[in-house]
């Protein structure tokens, strides 16, 4: 008997039915994981996002042109806080000392609390600063250029800790109870990962059971790598519950848990290559009793809470990378200008000059992606930012790593040597070594780059799955599949030929004339991306989801187009504002970035048709099998 798919069940977050995916040939474990993931997808409605439209060959420039900028009032509020934050960081904190001791001093914690840094986005009615997502991202940029440990502390507390889930899903009673505490400086955390569970929550072992009298949930289990857990007073915990309506698929729920609850203990503080003062630990729950009113949203909606929280929380990481990249660019440019080798400054040697240009262009692109995604949140909390946030997180953290790595290469031994050692021998204490160690985790935190690619690929394929998925779904009646084939055939008969028609215009008159050619090329590359993705679907069929590296190339191409468009839109806005000191220099930088990025897209498209993926998979499979047989 074939197992039914999740598709006939309506998705509670949208009027659209869930995507149709054939699970009949999957193992029970694969099916449970997929069905849980599908049921928990955050769907915001029919309107496609700009980033999502790139995969369909019809880039919708309306949301991004003109670039959504801050109001003067919002910018002024942010400027006031950022000024105080920068002064405090520069005068009251020592990042190298924090790194050396592995501890953040109490006076620093207290000072940040007095500034309101623990409640940047918490509304003023609950004791917070009530600042926008854009201003929060700007604060992350300031922090990212100064100290990774402080960035992680504040980010984990309010990007994914208790404040964000409660702001979106909490009851008024929950907000009144916990948000003032968080705003005043009581640290919070988020507990999802387990020793055997990373990105596959179907394997979650932490359980929550309703007490006999129905007044409490009893939680048992263990959470790993709970950032801030060592210092937290309150955390959000994800736990599974039995679901009689879907045997074999856990019902995951989210709870607010006080850390002083009997049965809750931190059993180990984890230590890492970087972020030496990260208060990350293992949290164990042994018959921990949590009041029923601490359930967030409702039973079985925990993954919706987690995924929605992470969508917004992910923006913080590339924002911090922008701040770090700016600092690295400052150090690299200064060194390239004053370090002389072979009779001239090293910045005049092509090998170094190319690194500097690339660092500058990519830093601007990172900033553009972060500010655009942040603006979408500020414009409407219901905006669908899944793909934009994932693009910013994936692309921004990877480019951030490239930039700090290039900075170390440019500074050579002075990059590899620690800042205290440099100072001890009379040199300038530039902490590139610390920045590099602290930065490495960013491509792993809050969804690794590999998981981001798979998530974006799933969203890129969604329009096709909704249209053509029923045709391949063997669990559906033949009549339904035939009707779906006719409907999809008609749609594709219109859509596909249009992908071959070249774009002769930018697609919007709201772009600076200098960038019209670049934007037209984005439109044409978007069409090519849609064609190649469609061809891959036809070639591989249902097996395409196993071709993760192939899908990753399509995602990377889409990310480059998103980065190009974001850069063009932000540059257009800043030039039009008249606040740019050198408009021509900005135009030159962005046009250079677009050309550089188009080269990457061309290489990715070549690799779609010519690669060694099959051979590589075969080599790795033999290695794994040989290891298993030992």
Phi, psi and omega in degrees: 000130182281141180280131180292153177275176177280349192298324181293343181279132179293142175282126184293347185259004181199160178282345179284145173289158178297155181300147182269115179229130181282116180252006188295334183259010181268158172289164180301322181292316178297317182297315180299317181296315182293314182297322177295317179296316181295318181294338185258000179300138180270111182245127188255004178133185186284329188291124181286150176281163177301313181298320179294326182294338179298327182282346180260002177078011181229068183302123180266100185278352185303318182291337188251346175239118358287156181298129181287104184260164178293148169288160179299321180296315180295318179297319180296318178298317178295317181300319181298314180290317183297324177298315179294320181296314180298316180298316180297314182298317184287329187255338187243358182232150178232093184303325180290325176292319177299319179295319183290320184271339183073020181222146173262119184303149179301322182294331176288316177303312182295320180296318177297321179296319180295327177289338185093013185291345177271354181223044186302314182262353180291129182303152182298331180297340177253013176094005180267184179277337178068031181276164184283169175297323179298316179292326175296318178295322177296321177296321178297325177296318179297313181296318182297332178275359184242304186208118180295325181294317178291324177299313181295320179302307185286326180291310180298328181292313188244351175276319181233350179286202187300318185304310186296311178300322181287325177299325183270318190240350187289153172285165179297324179296319178295318179297315182294330182280317190255328184296319177299323179295316179295321181295327182282348177122001175289122188284142178234169183208175183229126185241103179236310185296143177230168180307326181250007185229120173245272181260008181242083185293349178297338181267006183304137181250340177295129186243156173226126179235140179288134179294164183301323181274359175075013183261345184218160169253138179253117186254133176225139178146191183216136179244138182252149175055048178274098182294131185080354183302328182294328184252353189292148172261336181209142183222162171260127183241135175260131180216153182264153178226153178294143180234102182294335182283343181218075180305136179091345178247116183293147175262109187262132183233160182245138183226146169271124184236127175283134183288344177269011177293132176306134181095355176254125180213147172269115186265346182197137171263123182278143178241148189226172178300316178236188181047058186298337181257023178287123181271069187251136183204180176263127181245126181249140179241122179234100183051041179285124185261120184244129180305144182301328182289355178272000173292131178266130180068267177195169181301138178082001181250019183296321180291329174297318177299313183295312185291321178295318178298315181293327179305311180284320182298329183297336182297332184296324183295309176295331176297315177297324178294329175298313179298317178297318181295320177300316180295318179297320179295321177299312180296317184292317181294318178299315181292320181294333181278327186255343179278120183252128175221139182053040171086359178209161180302141185296338177294344178270351174280135188303321183300322180276321180302319181294323178295316181299315181298315181296317179300316181296313182294318182288329176296318178296318180296319177301314180299318181298316180296317181294313182294323179293313181295321177296319180296324178300320178294318182291325181292321181198117182300341181269000180301142179278105183246014184307308185286318180301314181294320179293319176300311182299318181293310183295304185292317184294317181288327177289319177291326176300317177297317178302318185292315179291328177293317177294326178297318177296320180296318181294319182275351174061229181300329179287343173278323183282333180283143181291154180298316178299324179292319178300313181295323182297332179256015172091006178267170179285130185277075179272118189273052180297319181301316179293317180300319182295316179297316183290329185285333190301329183289342188297331178278000180245317179311143168051042180104107181296165178303323180295317179292322177300318180296318179294320180295315180294320179299319178299318180289325179295325181277347188304314179302323179288322179294321178294325182275309186256350182304317181301334181296322183266355184277103184289352179276349182269153177300150181303320181300317179296319181293322179294316178299319179295322179296318179294317180295313181291323179300318180295316181296314181292330179296333177269316186290313189296312180301329181294338180290344181266352179277120182291149175272129181254359179225165183295327181104354175202145178266008182264016181254146176302135183307329182295338185255002185299320179295319180295320180289325175298321179292328174299315180300316181291322178291329175297319177296319180294321177299315180297320179297312184294323177295319178295318178298321179295323177296317180294323184286316188259341179059219182298344181279357182299327182294344176276344181272069189292323180289321177298312178299324179299327178293320177295318179297316180297322178296317178298321179297320178296320179293323177295318179296318178299311183294318179299318180296315179299316183293316180293317179298317178302315181295316183290323178293318181294332181288340181077010183262007180267128182297320183224085182303323182293324178295320178294317177301316181298317181296315183290320178294323175297315180299316181299319179293318178300315181293321178298326177297321177295318179297318179299318179295320178296319179294323177296320182290338176299320183266341183219105182206174180248029184300313183297316180295319180296319179296321179296318179298313182295321180297319178295322178298315182293317180296321179295321179292321180294330183279351181292000000 
